[in-house]
């Protein structure tokens, strides 16, 4: 009997160990995502808000708000689960990476399920069906009647989307132009860079209202309709269950049609371009100037610090500065290091000697004699750096910072006009740099007059 009991205990232990070995953290992981969301009290929804009528930005009483079918669905999911909603706007091809690394909780961005994506994330039930079409110039609608007509042609699609996959797999020998943002794809089509653009039908119809020179070709794809789904992290059954409950209610009550109407109302506005979108550009100007000011200020402080280290008589400190300069050679921050360095060394050495002979120590000499003159020497150069930073600040738009270029891209998505926002952005950059240059010229003139 004892042997039998021991055998049963050992067998049970082995089975338990095997289950842990097969899936050691499954139970913890199953509840982890949902528990974190509930603990936080906030649902972080990732999307690409340049995809009207699914998701886009618009102004309401001077304030920027998100709107669209996916936004309304996200609001309902959050409301049904007593959660606050946080929209995280980023480029479409960054969404899966953000979900896998925990920066967002779910993706609601007109996404379709594919075998490749299923390996990385789980998907909800379908909340609507979408159809892909080929958008072309209106005067070429009759020229492109079959998918074979696009063989060996240039075709555009948004990067990382089902539309890109369709263009790559269903059109023989086509040259595919994959761009991160749909407005850029439409701009490529309008400017003749591509002959056609693979786009979801609801989105294409929204663009046609604002771009009468575009049209939908009669091209048919192999899979005309696809399920639109929500992406969630792998092994999140509780989260998936809660989302599917909301989706079922949305479908049972026919709420998608209501959401489409809400999106259409948000897009329709008869006011002028500036009155509709001026607030976006104004916000962009503020952020651009702030970024440039912070860049110049931090660069100048760091530049002064490294320059003083470089001038130090203590060899180890001077070597550290030299190594730092060599590592960062060629960067904008280093330019400011050199500006400060040469501004200091431009001050006559005799002034240092004179100050020291008057009883001032090294720190007092640098503070009261050398640095004021160095600042006077470098001010024009720093002004030029400020102008350069204003122009180069557009690079931060790639990480979602709302400067001028970022907001121009937002307006492209809302207005379905891929060209005008870029003209306005270019004009604003010119005005900012022109005015700043004139101000710096005035300051430089006064400094020269004081010599």
Secondary structure by P-SEA (a helix, b strand, c coil): caaaaaaaaaaaaaaaaaaaaaccccccccaaaaaaaaaacbbbbbbbccccccccccccccbbbbbcaaaaaaaaaaaaacbbbbbbbccccaaaaaaaacccccccccccccaaaaaccccccccbbbbbbbbcccccccccccccccccbbbbbccccaaaaaaaccccccbbbbbccaaaaaaaaaacccccccccaaaaaaaaaaccccccccccccccbbbbbbbbccccaaaaaaaaaaaaaaaaacaaaaaaaaaaaaaccccccccccaaaaaaaaaaaaaaaaaaaaaaaaaaaaaaaaaacccaaaaaaaaaaaaaacccaaaaaaaaaaaaaaaccaaaaaaaaaacccaaaaaacccaaaaaaaaaaaaaaaaaaaaaacccccccccccaaaaaaaaaaaaccccaaaaaaaaaaaaaaaaaaaaaaaaaaaaaaac
